[in-house]
Amino acid sequence: MSNSLKASRYPFCAVVMAATNQRIALLQQVEGPKSPEEMLTILQRVLEESSPGLVAARLEAEERRNNMRLREEQDAAFRAALEADQARERQMREEQERLEREAAEAERKRKEEEEALERAAHEAAEKEAARARMRQEKGLALGPEPEKGPTVTQVLVRFPTGERKERRFHSTATIQSLYDYVDSLDCLSAEDYSLVSNFPRVVYGSEKLSLSLKESGLHPQASLFVELN
């Protein structure tokens, strides 16, 4: 420091102030012995002469601090705004992804429901086609309806809907033929049922399928109703 200030005699006193670029400005240097009064006079003169510069320096320093503080506040506001924008973008992206997931899930469920409906419709169509084939086959297996005669049994069948159907059978036909006749009609959707007579109440179940109408006491005429199991 003494070399930079070029001190030649001691005691040495220097009055300095901050300058730009991290340097110092020399305001006054005092070399050699001085009395307290002389030092006070010198220092007061230096303060008076340097006052405008000191004030300007203080104002400049304050302006720099204010500018720095303003830049920091602006930077902080910019970072906050940037973070808020990023948060909004992230929220919008997450919301968009959620909507896309929900749309994809809804589309998947819709396709599954459509496929299930198609399968159900296909199965129902197949089942109905099978029932139609069964009705046709059983109707053909019954053969032509016989004409009235002493060996012919008149059978009346009543359905749960109130509908009635009549047909003549040979008295030697079996109870199974009556079930085949009911199955050949498009009057009943249920597959599990029994043919029953009222007076007396007799259920013509699986154990009687091989009996003839005559053996079952249904000749020469019988009135049966369909009872759902």
Secondary structure, DSSP 4 states (H G I P E B T S, - for coil): -TTTTT--SSSEEEEEEE-STT-EEEEEEEES---HHHHHHHHHHHHHHHHHHHHHHHHHHHHHHHHHHHHHHHHHHHHHHHHHHHHHHHHHHHHHHHHHHHHHHHHHHHHHHHHHHHHHHHHHHHHHHHHHHHHHHHHHHH-SPPPS-TTEEEEEEE-TTS-EEEEEEETT-BHHHHHHHHHHSTT---S-EEEEETTTTEEE-GGGTTSBTTTTT--SEEEEEEEE-
